[in-house]
Amino acid sequence: MQPIIEQTALELYKKDPAQAVKFLTQYCSDNADSVYKQWWDLADYLMVKYQDGYVNIPNVATSVGYPDWWLKAVEIAPIQYQKPAK
């Protein structure tokens, strides 16, 4: 794709340098917009995937947990969840 862009810009430049500048400016702007959107899409994906201490993709709320050595190092006891009594 890049060689085509460069060839098009060169041909435009030979005919009208201002048009070549306009063409390349638009190409660069579109490229930057695309990267920006992909970056935010990645951020959204990661936030959803690792939300609330779980891995949610491909399955929702898959517990990862913490290794025992880490829990001991930070002096946090593992939380034991129990179903409420009826």
BAFI-450195 format. One record per atom (N, C-alpha, C): x, y, z; residue number from 0; chain; atom name. Coordinates in Angstrom, 1 decimal, always signed. Example, Ala and Ser with C-alpha at 12.3 -4.5 7.8 and 13.67 -1.06 7.14 Angstrom:
# residues 2
<node <+13.2,-5.7,+7.8>,0,'A','N'>
<node <+12.3,-4.5,+7.8>,0,'A','CA'>
<node <+13.2,-3.3,+7.8>,0,'A','C'>
<node <+12.8,-2.2,+7.1>,1,'A','N'>
<node <+13.7,-1.1,+7.1>,1,'A','CA'>
<node <+12.9,+0.0,+7.9>,1,'A','C'>
//
This chain:
# residues 86
<node <+0.8,-1.2,+0.0>,0,'A','N'>
<node <+0.0,+0.0,+0.0>,0,'A','CA'>
<node <+0.9,+1.3,+0.0>,0,'A','C'>
<node <+1.9,+1.2,+0.8>,1,'A','N'>
<node <+2.8,+2.4,+0.9>,1,'A','CA'>
<node <+3.4,+2.8,-0.4>,1,'A','C'>
<node <+3.9,+1.9,-1.2>,2,'A','N'>
<node <+4.5,+2.3,-2.5>,2,'A','CA'>
<node <+3.5,+2.9,-3.4>,2,'A','C'>
<node <+2.2,+2.5,-3.3>,3,'A','N'>
<node <+1.1,+3.1,-4.2>,3,'A','CA'>
<node <+0.9,+4.6,-3.7>,3,'A','C'>
<node <+0.9,+4.8,-2.4>,4,'A','N'>
<node <+0.7,+6.1,-1.9>,4,'A','CA'>
<node <+1.8,+7.0,-2.3>,4,'A','C'>
<node <+3.1,+6.5,-2.2>,5,'A','N'>
<node <+4.2,+7.3,-2.6>,5,'A','CA'>
<node <+4.2,+7.6,-4.1>,5,'A','C'>
<node <+3.9,+6.6,-4.9>,6,'A','N'>
<node <+3.8,+6.9,-6.3>,6,'A','CA'>
<node <+2.8,+7.9,-6.7>,6,'A','C'>
<node <+1.6,+7.8,-6.1>,7,'A','N'>
<node <+0.5,+8.7,-6.3>,7,'A','CA'>
<node <+1.0,+10.1,-5.9>,7,'A','C'>
<node <+1.6,+10.3,-4.7>,8,'A','N'>
<node <+2.1,+11.6,-4.3>,8,'A','CA'>
<node <+3.1,+12.1,-5.2>,8,'A','C'>
<node <+4.0,+11.3,-5.8>,9,'A','N'>
<node <+5.0,+11.8,-6.7>,9,'A','CA'>
<node <+4.4,+12.3,-8.0>,9,'A','C'>
<node <+3.4,+11.6,-8.5>,10,'A','N'>
<node <+2.7,+12.0,-9.7>,10,'A','CA'>
<node <+2.0,+13.3,-9.5>,10,'A','C'>
<node <+1.3,+13.4,-8.3>,11,'A','N'>
<node <+0.6,+14.6,-8.0>,11,'A','CA'>
<node <+1.6,+15.8,-7.9>,11,'A','C'>
<node <+2.7,+15.5,-7.3>,12,'A','N'>
<node <+3.7,+16.6,-7.1>,12,'A','CA'>
<node <+4.2,+17.1,-8.4>,12,'A','C'>
<node <+4.4,+16.2,-9.4>,13,'A','N'>
<node <+4.9,+16.7,-10.7>,13,'A','CA'>
<node <+3.9,+17.6,-11.4>,13,'A','C'>
<node <+2.6,+17.3,-11.1>,14,'A','N'>
<node <+1.5,+18.1,-11.8>,14,'A','CA'>
<node <+1.2,+19.4,-10.9>,14,'A','C'>
<node <+1.1,+19.2,-9.6>,15,'A','N'>
<node <+0.7,+20.3,-8.7>,15,'A','CA'>
<node <+1.2,+20.0,-7.3>,15,'A','C'>
<node <+2.3,+20.6,-6.9>,16,'A','N'>
<node <+2.8,+20.3,-5.6>,16,'A','CA'>
<node <+1.9,+20.6,-4.5>,16,'A','C'>
<node <+1.0,+21.5,-4.6>,17,'A','N'>
<node <+0.0,+21.8,-3.5>,17,'A','CA'>
<node <-0.9,+20.6,-3.3>,17,'A','C'>
<node <-1.3,+20.0,-4.4>,18,'A','N'>
<node <-2.2,+18.9,-4.4>,18,'A','CA'>
<node <-1.5,+17.7,-3.7>,18,'A','C'>
<node <-0.2,+17.5,-4.0>,19,'A','N'>
<node <+0.6,+16.4,-3.4>,19,'A','CA'>
<node <+0.6,+16.7,-1.9>,19,'A','C'>
<node <+0.8,+17.9,-1.4>,20,'A','N'>
<node <+0.9,+18.2,+0.0>,20,'A','CA'>
<node <-0.5,+17.9,+0.6>,20,'A','C'>
<node <-1.5,+18.3,+0.0>,21,'A','N'>
<node <-2.9,+18.1,+0.5>,21,'A','CA'>
<node <-3.1,+16.5,+0.6>,21,'A','C'>
<node <-2.8,+15.8,-0.5>,22,'A','N'>
<node <-2.9,+14.4,-0.5>,22,'A','CA'>
<node <-2.2,+13.7,+0.7>,22,'A','C'>
<node <-0.9,+14.0,+0.8>,23,'A','N'>
<node <-0.1,+13.4,+1.9>,23,'A','CA'>
<node <-0.6,+13.8,+3.3>,23,'A','C'>
<node <-1.0,+15.1,+3.4>,24,'A','N'>
<node <-1.5,+15.5,+4.7>,24,'A','CA'>
<node <-2.8,+14.7,+5.1>,24,'A','C'>
<node <-3.7,+14.5,+4.1>,25,'A','N'>
<node <-4.9,+13.7,+4.4>,25,'A','CA'>
<node <-4.5,+12.3,+4.7>,25,'A','C'>
<node <-3.6,+11.7,+4.0>,26,'A','N'>
<node <-3.2,+10.3,+4.2>,26,'A','CA'>
<node <-2.6,+10.2,+5.6>,26,'A','C'>
<node <-1.7,+11.1,+6.0>,27,'A','N'>
<node <-1.1,+11.0,+7.4>,27,'A','CA'>
<node <-2.2,+11.2,+8.5>,27,'A','C'>
<node <-3.1,+12.2,+8.2>,28,'A','N'>
<node <-4.2,+12.4,+9.2>,28,'A','CA'>
<node <-5.1,+11.2,+9.4>,28,'A','C'>
<node <-5.4,+10.6,+8.3>,29,'A','N'>
<node <-6.3,+9.4,+8.3>,29,'A','CA'>
<node <-5.5,+8.2,+9.0>,29,'A','C'>
<node <-4.2,+8.1,+8.8>,30,'A','N'>
<node <-3.4,+7.1,+9.4>,30,'A','CA'>
<node <-3.4,+7.3,+10.9>,30,'A','C'>
<node <-3.2,+8.6,+11.3>,31,'A','N'>
<node <-3.1,+8.9,+12.8>,31,'A','CA'>
<node <-4.4,+8.7,+13.4>,31,'A','C'>
<node <-5.5,+9.0,+12.8>,32,'A','N'>
<node <-6.9,+8.8,+13.3>,32,'A','CA'>
<node <-7.1,+7.3,+13.5>,32,'A','C'>
<node <-6.7,+6.5,+12.6>,33,'A','N'>
<node <-6.8,+5.0,+12.6>,33,'A','CA'>
<node <-6.1,+4.4,+13.8>,33,'A','C'>
<node <-4.8,+4.9,+14.0>,34,'A','N'>
<node <-4.0,+4.4,+15.1>,34,'A','CA'>
<node <-4.6,+4.8,+16.4>,34,'A','C'>
<node <-5.1,+6.0,+16.5>,35,'A','N'>
<node <-5.7,+6.6,+17.7>,35,'A','CA'>
<node <-7.0,+5.7,+18.1>,35,'A','C'>
<node <-7.8,+5.4,+17.1>,36,'A','N'>
<node <-9.0,+4.6,+17.4>,36,'A','CA'>
<node <-8.6,+3.2,+17.8>,36,'A','C'>
<node <-7.6,+2.6,+17.2>,37,'A','N'>
<node <-7.2,+1.3,+17.5>,37,'A','CA'>
<node <-6.7,+1.2,+19.0>,37,'A','C'>
<node <-6.0,+2.3,+19.3>,38,'A','N'>
<node <-5.4,+2.4,+20.7>,38,'A','CA'>
<node <-6.5,+2.4,+21.7>,38,'A','C'>
<node <-7.5,+3.2,+21.5>,39,'A','N'>
<node <-8.7,+3.2,+22.4>,39,'A','CA'>
<node <-9.5,+2.0,+22.4>,39,'A','C'>
<node <-9.6,+1.3,+21.3>,40,'A','N'>
<node <-10.3,+0.0,+21.2>,40,'A','CA'>
<node <-9.5,-1.0,+22.0>,40,'A','C'>
<node <-8.2,-1.0,+22.0>,41,'A','N'>
<node <-7.4,-1.9,+22.8>,41,'A','CA'>
<node <-7.6,-1.6,+24.3>,41,'A','C'>
<node <-7.6,-0.3,+24.6>,42,'A','N'>
<node <-7.8,+0.0,+26.0>,42,'A','CA'>
<node <-9.2,-0.5,+26.5>,42,'A','C'>
<node <-10.2,-0.3,+25.7>,43,'A','N'>
<node <-11.5,-0.8,+26.1>,43,'A','CA'>
<node <-11.5,-2.3,+26.2>,43,'A','C'>
<node <-10.9,-3.0,+25.3>,44,'A','N'>
<node <-10.9,-4.4,+25.3>,44,'A','CA'>
<node <-10.2,-4.9,+26.6>,44,'A','C'>
<node <-9.0,-4.3,+26.9>,45,'A','N'>
<node <-8.3,-4.7,+28.1>,45,'A','CA'>
<node <-9.1,-4.5,+29.4>,45,'A','C'>
<node <-9.8,-3.3,+29.4>,46,'A','N'>
<node <-10.6,-3.0,+30.6>,46,'A','CA'>
<node <-11.7,-4.0,+30.8>,46,'A','C'>
<node <-12.3,-4.4,+29.8>,47,'A','N'>
<node <-13.4,-5.4,+29.9>,47,'A','CA'>
<node <-12.8,-6.7,+30.2>,47,'A','C'>
<node <-11.8,-7.1,+29.6>,48,'A','N'>
<node <-11.2,-8.4,+29.8>,48,'A','CA'>
<node <-10.8,-8.7,+31.2>,48,'A','C'>
<node <-10.1,-7.7,+31.8>,49,'A','N'>
<node <-9.6,-7.9,+33.1>,49,'A','CA'>
<node <-10.3,-7.1,+34.2>,49,'A','C'>
<node <-11.6,-6.8,+34.0>,50,'A','N'>
<node <-12.4,-6.0,+35.0>,50,'A','CA'>
<node <-12.6,-6.8,+36.3>,50,'A','C'>
<node <-12.5,-6.1,+37.4>,51,'A','N'>
<node <-12.8,-6.6,+38.7>,51,'A','CA'>
<node <-12.0,-7.8,+39.1>,51,'A','C'>
<node <-10.8,-7.9,+38.6>,52,'A','N'>
<node <-9.9,-9.0,+39.1>,52,'A','CA'>
<node <-10.2,-10.4,+38.4>,52,'A','C'>
<node <-11.1,-10.4,+37.4>,53,'A','N'>
<node <-11.4,-11.6,+36.7>,53,'A','CA'>
<node <-10.9,-11.5,+35.2>,53,'A','C'>
<node <-10.8,-12.6,+34.6>,54,'A','N'>
<node <-10.6,-12.6,+33.1>,54,'A','CA'>
<node <-12.0,-12.9,+32.5>,54,'A','C'>
<node <-12.5,-11.9,+31.7>,55,'A','N'>
<node <-13.8,-12.0,+31.2>,55,'A','CA'>
<node <-13.9,-12.4,+29.8>,55,'A','C'>
<node <-12.8,-12.6,+29.1>,56,'A','N'>
<node <-12.9,-13.0,+27.7>,56,'A','CA'>
<node <-11.9,-14.2,+27.6>,56,'A','C'>
<node <-12.3,-15.4,+27.1>,57,'A','N'>
<node <-13.6,-15.6,+26.4>,57,'A','CA'>
<node <-14.7,-16.0,+27.3>,57,'A','C'>
<node <-14.5,-16.3,+28.5>,58,'A','N'>
<node <-15.6,-16.7,+29.5>,58,'A','CA'>
<node <-15.7,-15.6,+30.5>,58,'A','C'>
<node <-16.9,-15.3,+30.9>,59,'A','N'>
<node <-17.1,-14.2,+31.9>,59,'A','CA'>
<node <-16.8,-14.7,+33.3>,59,'A','C'>
<node <-16.1,-13.8,+34.0>,60,'A','N'>
<node <-15.8,-14.0,+35.5>,60,'A','CA'>
<node <-15.0,-15.2,+35.8>,60,'A','C'>
<node <-14.0,-15.5,+35.0>,61,'A','N'>
<node <-13.1,-16.6,+35.3>,61,'A','CA'>
<node <-12.1,-16.1,+36.3>,61,'A','C'>
<node <-12.1,-16.7,+37.5>,62,'A','N'>
<node <-11.2,-16.2,+38.6>,62,'A','CA'>
<node <-9.8,-16.6,+38.3>,62,'A','C'>
<node <-8.9,-15.6,+38.5>,63,'A','N'>
<node <-7.5,-15.9,+38.3>,63,'A','CA'>
<node <-6.8,-16.1,+39.6>,63,'A','C'>
<node <-7.3,-15.4,+40.6>,64,'A','N'>
<node <-6.7,-15.6,+42.0>,64,'A','CA'>
<node <-5.3,-15.0,+42.1>,64,'A','C'>
<node <-4.8,-15.1,+43.2>,65,'A','N'>
<node <-3.4,-14.6,+43.5>,65,'A','CA'>
<node <-2.6,-15.8,+44.1>,65,'A','C'>
<node <-1.3,-15.9,+43.7>,66,'A','N'>
<node <-0.5,-16.9,+44.3>,66,'A','CA'>
<node <-0.4,-16.8,+45.8>,66,'A','C'>
<node <-0.3,-17.9,+46.5>,67,'A','N'>
<node <-0.2,-17.8,+48.0>,67,'A','CA'>
<node <+1.0,-17.0,+48.5>,67,'A','C'>
<node <+2.1,-17.1,+47.8>,68,'A','N'>
<node <+3.3,-16.4,+48.2>,68,'A','CA'>
<node <+3.0,-14.9,+48.2>,68,'A','C'>
<node <+2.2,-14.4,+47.2>,69,'A','N'>
<node <+1.9,-13.0,+47.1>,69,'A','CA'>
<node <+1.0,-12.6,+48.3>,69,'A','C'>
<node <+0.0,-13.4,+48.5>,70,'A','N'>
<node <-1.0,-13.1,+49.6>,70,'A','CA'>
<node <-0.2,-13.0,+50.9>,70,'A','C'>
<node <+0.7,-13.9,+51.2>,71,'A','N'>
<node <+1.5,-13.9,+52.4>,71,'A','CA'>
<node <+2.4,-12.6,+52.4>,71,'A','C'>
<node <+3.0,-12.3,+51.3>,72,'A','N'>
<node <+3.9,-11.1,+51.3>,72,'A','CA'>
<node <+3.2,-9.8,+51.6>,72,'A','C'>
<node <+1.9,-9.7,+51.1>,73,'A','N'>
<node <+1.2,-8.5,+51.4>,73,'A','CA'>
<node <+0.2,-8.6,+52.6>,73,'A','C'>
<node <+0.3,-9.8,+53.3>,74,'A','N'>
<node <-0.5,-10.1,+54.5>,74,'A','CA'>
<node <-2.0,-9.9,+54.2>,74,'A','C'>
<node <-2.4,-10.5,+53.1>,75,'A','N'>
<node <-3.9,-10.5,+52.9>,75,'A','CA'>
<node <-4.3,-12.0,+52.9>,75,'A','C'>
<node <-5.3,-12.3,+53.6>,76,'A','N'>
<node <-5.8,-13.6,+53.7>,76,'A','CA'>
<node <-6.8,-13.8,+52.5>,76,'A','C'>
<node <-6.8,-14.9,+51.9>,77,'A','N'>
<node <-7.7,-15.2,+50.8>,77,'A','CA'>
<node <-9.2,-15.0,+51.3>,77,'A','C'>
<node <-10.0,-14.4,+50.5>,78,'A','N'>
<node <-11.4,-14.2,+50.8>,78,'A','CA'>
<node <-12.2,-15.5,+50.5>,78,'A','C'>
<node <-12.9,-16.0,+51.4>,79,'A','N'>
<node <-13.7,-17.2,+51.2>,79,'A','CA'>
<node <-15.2,-16.7,+51.0>,79,'A','C'>
<node <-15.8,-16.8,+49.9>,80,'A','N'>
<node <-17.1,-16.4,+49.7>,80,'A','CA'>
<node <-18.1,-17.6,+50.0>,80,'A','C'>
<node <-19.2,-17.2,+50.7>,81,'A','N'>
<node <-20.1,-18.2,+51.1>,81,'A','CA'>
<node <-21.5,-17.8,+50.6>,81,'A','C'>
<node <-22.3,-18.7,+50.2>,82,'A','N'>
<node <-23.7,-18.4,+49.9>,82,'A','CA'>
<node <-24.5,-18.0,+51.1>,82,'A','C'>
<node <-25.3,-17.0,+51.0>,83,'A','N'>
<node <-26.1,-16.5,+52.1>,83,'A','CA'>
<node <-27.0,-17.6,+52.6>,83,'A','C'>
<node <-27.2,-17.6,+53.9>,84,'A','N'>
<node <-28.1,-18.6,+54.5>,84,'A','CA'>
<node <-29.5,-18.3,+54.2>,84,'A','C'>
<node <-30.3,-19.3,+54.0>,85,'A','N'>
<node <-31.8,-19.0,+53.7>,85,'A','CA'>
<node <-32.6,-19.0,+54.9>,85,'A','C'>
//
